[in-house]
Each structure stands twice: as C-alpha cells, then as structure tokens.
Amino acid sequence: MNSVEKANSLNIYVIITIAVIVGIVGVFFRFLDEIFGHGFIFTSVSNIILVIGILISLKGVFTILKS
C-alpha cells in the first residue's frame, strides 16, 4: 500500500467525520444556555466537547500527513 492509498483510507475520513459531528454537537450544546439559562455550565461543557472534537480531527489530519 503506497502513501497515497494510506492517505485516502476510509478509516481516516470516518475519524474526521466523527470529529466534525462532535464539534457540531459542542456548538449546539452552547445554545442550550438560551433555553435553560445556566450559562457557565453549558459554556464549559460545550468547550470541553469542542476540544475533544478538535483533538479527534487533529488525529485524523496528522494521520494523513504521516502517511
């Protein structure tokens, strides 16, 4: 398997897609503040979810760059 085939592997794109979905969940979680009114709690949890999404996406990107 050459480097182009490794970089275009389906597993990498699944990881990046999951990271995007986690990031979107983090963004929408932030809007729960307007419904329930507990700004600090939802903002903090939202930031944690967004950081997890960023770390997952960086894992996928660095896997592509490494191959």
C-alpha positions in Angstrom: 0.0 0.0 0.0 1.6 3.3 -1.1 1.3 6.6 0.7 -1.5 7.9 -1.4 -3.6 4.9 -0.7 -2.9 5.2 3.0 -3.8 8.9 3.0 -7.1 8.2 1.2 -8.0 5.3 3.5 -11.7 5.2 4.5 -10.8 4.9 8.2 -9.2 8.4 8.3 -12.2 10.1 6.7 -14.5 8.3 9.2 -12.4 9.7 12.1 -12.6 13.2 10.6 -16.4 12.9 10.1 -16.8 11.8 13.7 -14.8 14.8 14.8 -17.0 17.2 12.8 -20.1 15.7 14.3 -18.6 16.0 17.8 -17.8 19.6 17.1 -21.3 20.4 15.8 -22.7 18.8 19.0 -20.5 21.1 21.0 -21.7 24.2 19.1 -25.3 23.3 19.5 -24.8 22.4 23.2 -23.8 26.0 23.7 -27.2 27.2 22.6 -28.9 25.3 25.4 -27.9 28.2 27.5 -30.7 30.3 25.9 -33.3 27.6 26.7 -32.3 26.7 30.3 -30.4 29.8 31.4 -27.3 28.2 33.1 -24.6 30.0 31.0 -21.4 28.8 32.8 -22.4 25.2 32.9 -23.4 24.9 29.2 -20.4 27.0 28.1 -17.9 24.9 30.0 -19.3 21.6 28.8 -19.6 23.0 25.3 -15.9 24.0 25.3 -14.9 20.5 26.6 -16.8 18.9 23.8 -15.3 21.2 21.2 -11.8 20.5 22.4 -12.5 16.7 22.2 -13.7 17.3 18.6 -10.5 19.3 17.8 -8.3 16.6 19.2 -10.0 13.9 17.2 -9.8 15.9 14.0 -6.1 16.6 14.6 -5.5 12.9 15.0 -7.1 12.3 11.6 -5.2 15.1 9.9 -1.8 14.1 11.4 -2.5 10.5 10.3 -2.9 11.8 6.7 0.2 13.9 7.0 2.2 11.0 8.4 1.4 8.7 5.5 
